[in-house]
Every structure is written in structure tokens, then in C-alpha cells.
Amino acid sequence: MKQTPQQLHIPVLLDAVLDFLKPKEGENYLDLTAGYGGHARAVIARIGDAHLATLVDRDDFAIDQLKDLEKDGARLINKDFLAAAEELTNQGEQFDMILLDLGVSSPQLDTAERGFSFSKTAPLDMRMDQKNDLTAAEIVNRWPAKELSKIFVQYGEIAPRLAAKFAREIVWQRKKKLLATTTELAELIRIETGRADGGKYHKIHPATQVFQALRIAVNDELGQLERTLPLLPGLMKPNGRLVVISFHSLEDRIVKNFLKSETENGWTSELHILTRHPIKGETENDNNPRARSAKLRAAVKINNRKE
């Protein structure tokens, strides 16, 4: 029997999420990256009423997978998490629990035509929101070598010399023929990496970091995260709990620095950090190998302001 997207996608660090969110009956919940509802379904089961849940995702396919929860009363918002956070802030809403899971879901990765993975031939797309115009193909085939190298270094954490080499080769190849598919780009990177290190690479395909960089650029992932985090304390009730799950060091650094800054404001601080060190997803590798790079950080809303 064919599995549904909900069955295919295993929610990352679910036990830890529930431990830190501490859902209680009657509390309300905001999931800013609901995906296929793995975390949301577990939280709703504990709060006892789907009407108390607000579920956000910019992916149309993900929203379709949440329709059963909408029928039960959950509110669905088909926007990116920054736009949703801004809208909810303007409406003056607050929540007992907020979850921000920054990972790409397994069905997104496994759906070839989405272009997130190079394991199967697919168009260079990588858009989480299909309504956006910018695709990975546009970046690869139109951006100058200097800009390509820049995002490879900043978002892919590739060594500058190798990033520049990749960028030059991409520009050279596209003069002859535009790069149209994931496998074409991956093979180009593999060949160039082979030339750089004698043809050897180990567990991680050399194109992995290039694809990460392109995905981040296409979806403005880091920019959205930086602009969303400062809105979250205002969306939390006193004693409200926040959980953020990141999947690479760039995201985790932004989250870590934000939480640290929020706790260094003396009596005006709004958050108290619950995780001295991040909870790592490598603990559930056997059941969910894609979780191995996950890091969970949590905080609680405090109210020390003098009236």
C-alpha cells in the first residue's frame, strides 16, 4: 500500500519538542512550518481541540496534507513564516506554544520534480513556494560568477577557492548549454571536485553544499529567519514556550545568537533559554537518518517588566 506524505515524513525530535512545548489541554499552538503535520498532530492530541491550532506553511502541497486538520477546526495559513508572523503580530495574537521547524520535509526531498535533491533527474527548481518566480535554474544560468561564488561560500560553507572554481565552471558550461537538471549540475560539481582532490570524496556527495546554498538563496531562508525571530516574543503569552529546530550551522548560529541577545537585556529580557546546549537529532539516527544534523533550541517567555 502506498504511504501518504504524513506517513513518509517522520517529525524530527518529536519527543523533545513535546517535552519543551509542554502542551496542556486548552492551550493554543502556532506551528510556523507545519509541513505535513507530524508535530502538529501530536500537539493537538494533547491540547484536545484542533480549533486551538494555527498551522502555517508556504508549500501548497503541504497545505493540502493539512486539510483534515482544517476540517477538525485548525486554522491554515498558506504563507511563508515571516509573512504569517507579521500578519499575526499585526492582529495582536499570542500563543502558549510556538514551533519553528526549519527543515525541508522528506516528501519535498523525495518528490523529484521539486528539484531539491540530485538523486533523481529533475528541473532545477528548489522553490518551497511555487508561486515565487526565482528558481535554482535562474540563479545557476543567469547570475554572474562572483555572485554564485558568494552564495556558495556564505550559504554552502564551501572554501572560497573551490567556490570560485565551481562558479567559473558553471559559467563556462552554460555558455555552451544551459544547465537544466539537478543531475547535470551535480555531475559538473562532482567532476570539478574530483579534479581538485584527486577524484576522492567520502560519505557526502560534493554537490550537497552547492545544493544547500542554492536552496537557501532561492527561498531567502536565512533572511526570513533573521526577520522572523524578533517577532516571536511578541507572539508569545507570558510563560509561553518556543522551540526552534535548525538543520545546519548557519541557521543554528542565527537562532543561538538571537536567544542569547534576548537574555542579556536585564529586567527587560523577554525570554529565558531552556536549552543550555542544543538537543541534537543524531540521537534518533536509526529511525530518521535525515534528522542527524538537527539541533533544537527552546525558550520560555518571561515577564519581568514593571507595570
JOCORSUL-V635974 format. One record per pair of residues at least 24 apart in sequence whose ideal C-beta (glycine too) atoms are under 7 Angstrom apart, sorted by the first residue. I is the first residue (numbers start at 1). J is the second residue. D is the distance in whole Angstrom. If there is no record, write none. Layout:
BEGIN
i=I j=J d=D
i=I j=J d=D
END
This chain:
BEGIN
i=5 j=36 d=5
i=5 j=65 d=5
i=5 j=107 d=4
i=6 j=36 d=5
i=6 j=37 d=6
i=6 j=38 d=7
i=6 j=65 d=6
i=8 j=106 d=5
i=8 j=107 d=5
i=9 j=35 d=7
i=9 j=36 d=5
i=9 j=38 d=6
i=9 j=105 d=5
i=9 j=106 d=4
i=9 j=107 d=6
i=10 j=38 d=7
i=10 j=287 d=7
i=10 j=288 d=4
i=11 j=38 d=3
i=11 j=39 d=5
i=12 j=101 d=7
i=12 j=103 d=6
i=12 j=245 d=6
i=12 j=281 d=6
i=12 j=288 d=7
i=12 j=291 d=4
i=12 j=294 d=5
i=13 j=245 d=6
i=13 j=279 d=6
i=13 j=281 d=6
i=13 j=284 d=7
i=13 j=291 d=7
i=13 j=294 d=6
i=13 j=296 d=5
i=14 j=38 d=7
i=14 j=39 d=6
i=14 j=42 d=6
i=16 j=279 d=5
i=16 j=296 d=5
i=17 j=99 d=7
i=17 j=243 d=5
i=18 j=42 d=6
i=20 j=241 d=6
i=20 j=243 d=5
i=20 j=274 d=6
i=20 j=298 d=4
i=21 j=97 d=5
i=21 j=99 d=7
i=21 j=241 d=5
i=21 j=243 d=6
i=22 j=241 d=6
i=23 j=47 d=5
i=23 j=97 d=6
i=27 j=52 d=7
i=27 j=96 d=4
i=27 j=97 d=6
i=28 j=52 d=4
i=28 j=95 d=5
i=28 j=96 d=5
i=29 j=53 d=5
i=29 j=95 d=6
i=29 j=96 d=7
i=29 j=97 d=5
i=30 j=54 d=5
i=30 j=95 d=4
i=30 j=97 d=7
i=30 j=98 d=5
i=30 j=235 d=7
i=31 j=55 d=5
i=31 j=56 d=6
i=31 j=99 d=5
i=32 j=56 d=5
i=32 j=81 d=4
i=32 j=84 d=6
i=32 j=85 d=7
i=32 j=98 d=7
i=32 j=99 d=7
i=32 j=100 d=5
i=33 j=57 d=6
i=33 j=81 d=6
i=33 j=100 d=6
i=33 j=101 d=5
i=33 j=102 d=7
i=34 j=62 d=7
i=34 j=66 d=6
i=35 j=62 d=5
i=35 j=101 d=7
i=35 j=105 d=5
i=36 j=62 d=6
i=36 j=65 d=5
i=36 j=105 d=6
i=36 j=107 d=7
i=37 j=65 d=7
i=37 j=66 d=5
i=37 j=69 d=6
i=39 j=99 d=6
i=39 j=101 d=7
i=40 j=69 d=7
i=43 j=97 d=7
i=49 j=73 d=7
i=50 j=74 d=4
i=56 j=81 d=6
i=56 j=84 d=4
i=58 j=128 d=6
i=58 j=129 d=4
i=59 j=108 d=7
i=59 j=128 d=5
i=59 j=129 d=7
i=60 j=130 d=6
i=80 j=129 d=6
i=80 j=224 d=6
i=81 j=224 d=7
i=81 j=228 d=6
i=82 j=224 d=4
i=82 j=227 d=5
i=82 j=228 d=5
i=85 j=228 d=5
i=85 j=231 d=5
i=85 j=235 d=7
i=86 j=231 d=7
i=88 j=235 d=6
i=89 j=231 d=5
i=89 j=234 d=6
i=89 j=235 d=6
i=93 j=235 d=7
i=94 j=235 d=6
i=94 j=236 d=6
i=94 j=237 d=5
i=95 j=235 d=6
i=95 j=236 d=6
i=95 j=237 d=6
i=95 j=240 d=6
i=96 j=237 d=6
i=96 j=240 d=5
i=97 j=240 d=7
i=97 j=241 d=5
i=98 j=232 d=6
i=98 j=235 d=6
i=98 j=236 d=6
i=98 j=240 d=7
i=98 j=242 d=5
i=99 j=243 d=5
i=100 j=244 d=5
i=101 j=245 d=5
i=102 j=225 d=7
i=102 j=245 d=6
i=102 j=246 d=5
i=102 j=247 d=6
i=102 j=251 d=5
i=103 j=245 d=7
i=103 j=247 d=5
i=103 j=294 d=7
i=106 j=290 d=6
i=115 j=182 d=6
i=116 j=215 d=6
i=117 j=182 d=7
i=118 j=182 d=4
i=118 j=183 d=6
i=118 j=186 d=4
i=118 j=207 d=6
i=118 j=211 d=6
i=121 j=181 d=5
i=121 j=182 d=6
i=121 j=183 d=5
i=122 j=181 d=6
i=122 j=182 d=5
i=123 j=180 d=7
i=123 j=181 d=6
i=124 j=179 d=7
i=124 j=180 d=7
i=124 j=181 d=6
i=124 j=182 d=6
i=124 j=185 d=6
i=126 j=214 d=6
i=126 j=215 d=5
i=126 j=218 d=5
i=127 j=218 d=6
i=127 j=219 d=7
i=128 j=219 d=5
i=134 j=218 d=6
i=135 j=218 d=6
i=136 j=214 d=4
i=136 j=218 d=6
i=137 j=180 d=7
i=139 j=214 d=6
i=139 j=217 d=6
i=139 j=218 d=7
i=140 j=170 d=6
i=140 j=179 d=5
i=140 j=185 d=6
i=141 j=174 d=5
i=141 j=178 d=5
i=141 j=179 d=6
i=145 j=171 d=5
i=151 j=213 d=5
i=151 j=217 d=5
i=152 j=210 d=6
i=152 j=213 d=5
i=155 j=212 d=7
i=155 j=213 d=4
i=155 j=216 d=4
i=155 j=217 d=6
i=155 j=250 d=7
i=156 j=209 d=4
i=156 j=210 d=6
i=156 j=212 d=5
i=156 j=213 d=3
i=157 j=209 d=6
i=158 j=209 d=5
i=162 j=196 d=6
i=165 j=192 d=6
i=165 j=196 d=7
i=166 j=192 d=6
i=166 j=210 d=6
i=212 j=248 d=7
i=222 j=250 d=6
i=222 j=254 d=7
i=225 j=251 d=6
i=225 j=254 d=5
i=226 j=254 d=6
i=229 j=258 d=4
i=233 j=262 d=7
i=233 j=270 d=4
i=233 j=271 d=6
i=233 j=301 d=6
i=236 j=301 d=4
i=237 j=301 d=7
i=238 j=301 d=6
i=238 j=303 d=4
i=239 j=300 d=6
i=239 j=301 d=6
i=240 j=301 d=4
i=241 j=298 d=7
i=241 j=300 d=5
i=242 j=298 d=6
i=242 j=299 d=5
i=243 j=296 d=6
i=243 j=298 d=5
i=244 j=297 d=5
i=245 j=294 d=6
i=245 j=296 d=5
i=246 j=295 d=5
i=247 j=293 d=5
i=247 j=294 d=6
i=248 j=293 d=6
i=252 j=278 d=7
i=252 j=295 d=5
i=255 j=297 d=5
i=256 j=297 d=7
i=259 j=297 d=6
i=259 j=299 d=6
i=267 j=304 d=5
i=268 j=305 d=7
i=269 j=302 d=7
i=269 j=304 d=7
i=270 j=301 d=6
i=270 j=302 d=7
i=271 j=299 d=4
i=271 j=300 d=7
i=271 j=301 d=6
i=271 j=302 d=7
i=272 j=299 d=6
i=272 j=300 d=5
i=272 j=302 d=5
i=273 j=299 d=5
i=274 j=298 d=4
i=274 j=299 d=6
i=274 j=300 d=6
END
